[in-house]
């Protein structure tokens, strides 16, 4: 829990520096993207700090691509 709070505090300090600078430049979309990515990074860093198992992104890609590949093979759109 302490690790999560430390990560959150550090992220807030970084955001206090970055977000006003982006807003001053008129980059509103970039602020939203920054906040979303920062939130995702906070969640992953907190889970990693609490020694939780984080799934490998390659496993998710494989899970999605295997059925798609089978369908494309059956349709004859790709060949091995």
Secondary structure, 3 states (H helix, E strand, C coil): CHHHHHHHHHHHHHHHHHHHHHHHCCCHHHHHHHHHHHHHHHHHHHHHHCCCCCCCHHHHHHHHHHHHHHHHHHHCCCCC
